Amino acid sequence: MANVLDSLDSVLLMGPGPSSVNPKVYQALSRPTIGHMDAQFTALMDELKLSLRKLMFTNNEATITLSGTGSSGMEAVMCNLVEEGDQMLMITNGYFAERMVDVAGRLGAQVDTLEFPWRSPIDVDQAAAKIKGGSYKLVGMVHGETSTGVINPIEKIGPLVAQKGGLFIVDAVTSLGGNELRMDDWAIDALYSCSQKCIGCPSGLSPVSFSPRAMEKILGRKKKVPNFYLDMTLLMKYWDGSPRAYHHTAPANMYYGLYEALSLIHEEGIEKVKARHIATHEHLAAGLQGLGLSLLVEKGHRLPNLSTVMIPEGVVDLDVRKELRGTYKIEIGAGLGVLAGKIWRIGTMGHTAQKEHVDKLLGALKDILGK
Ligand SMILES: Cc1ncc(COP(=O)(O)O)c(C=O)c1O
């Protein structure tokens, strides 16, 4: 019988994630599996914690990776921090912020939303007025909104939330590793991300971090965290306990991959990695405009690792994406929610963020669109 794996294409991943994986990360993933309580493995977990703290610019002890995709990070932050009846403000301008509203509501938060259009950043003055006028225990936002390609000015919001004694929650699934993000300086109390975008590992892990104030709220809960698998009090006994307490069978090889991907970022230098993402994005934006295509988001508010392009009149979304994938072995993403069929989402994240990859895509689009 033919092995299906033998027929898998090698695809240049230029969608909203996963991004292409550095061969060194693949090598790391194939190292021998060891036990999740083995001393060599727990030593690797210690290194992972330090490496993540460095990437997030935080001193938070409670900085670990969850064994689940970015969505597990969203669920974890909410199920640990939300207690039935908590007043929460969600500042939204896209699909993933709306998903945060849904997740928080399912856990019994009283969610108030401040909504902005799906192509512009949030308005800081309006957000400030709402935060000052309320008494929210939690305020949540998405940093890099993957559904629209907008980067939100979260650095201006955290201090306002802190002044009122609330906790600031940030979705950094698309932004971490490719953008300026300083958890402690920006007064972020809980942050979650993923392995498969700017970090450049396959999907399956969700780095998270909780500030001491956030951990205080979790430890002071009236009722247990309503989810065993994502309970930070239990997870910290595995990551930090002495002795460590078994919680789940951590996927060792995925942790190797994350470790290697983070090491590659630190070897290159966070500032240089950020600059590479910006330069690649600018190269892409100029090239797309050269093909007569326009971007959804105004310059100045664009997420430098995910560009959203308007699909020209008369062009069939799926036909183009199918041809890119079939003939050119390139994946780009479709629009989500109200933007489905209207935009393409082009990711230049992690190992994908290189000008030669952009040139390959631009050449293919030129052929397909007959420009
Ligand atoms: C901003 C944002 N939040 C959350 C998620 C969910 O992450 P995952 O698909 O890894 O579960 C995504 C996925 O693309 C995302 O872009």
The ligand as a Tripos MOL2 file, in Angstrom:
@<TRIPOS>MOLECULE
LIG
   16    16     1     0     0
SMALL
NO_CHARGES

@<TRIPOS>ATOM
      1 C1         -5.2300   36.1670   16.6370 C.3       1 LIG1
      2 C2         -5.4970   34.7020   16.7530 C.ar      1 LIG1
      3 N1         -5.9650   34.2100   17.9190 N.ar      1 LIG1
      4 C3         -6.2100   32.9000   18.0830 C.ar      1 LIG1
      5 C4         -5.9900   32.0020   17.0690 C.ar      1 LIG1
      6 C5         -6.2620   30.5400   17.2660 C.3       1 LIG1
      7 O1         -5.0470   29.8390   17.2160 O.3       1 LIG1
      8 P1         -4.9670   28.3030   16.7490 P.3       1 LIG1
      9 O2         -5.5410   28.2190   15.3760 O.co2     1 LIG1
     10 O3         -3.4830   28.0140   16.8130 O.co2     1 LIG1
     11 O4         -5.7260   27.4890   17.7220 O.co2     1 LIG1
     12 C6         -5.5140   32.4560   15.8350 C.ar      1 LIG1
     13 C7         -5.2920   31.5290   14.7130 C.2       1 LIG1
     14 O5         -4.9230   31.8870   13.6310 O.2       1 LIG1
     15 C8         -5.2530   33.8350   15.6880 C.ar      1 LIG1
     16 O6         -4.7700   34.3190   14.5430 O.3       1 LIG1
@<TRIPOS>BOND
     1     1     2 1
     2     2     3 ar
     3     2    15 ar
     4     3     4 ar
     5     4     5 ar
     6     5     6 1
     7     5    12 ar
     8     6     7 1
     9     7     8 1
    10     8     9 2
    11     8    10 1
    12     8    11 1
    13    12    13 1
    14    12    15 ar
    15    13    14 2
    16    15    16 1
@<TRIPOS>SUBSTRUCTURE
     1 LIG1         1 GROUP 0 **** ****
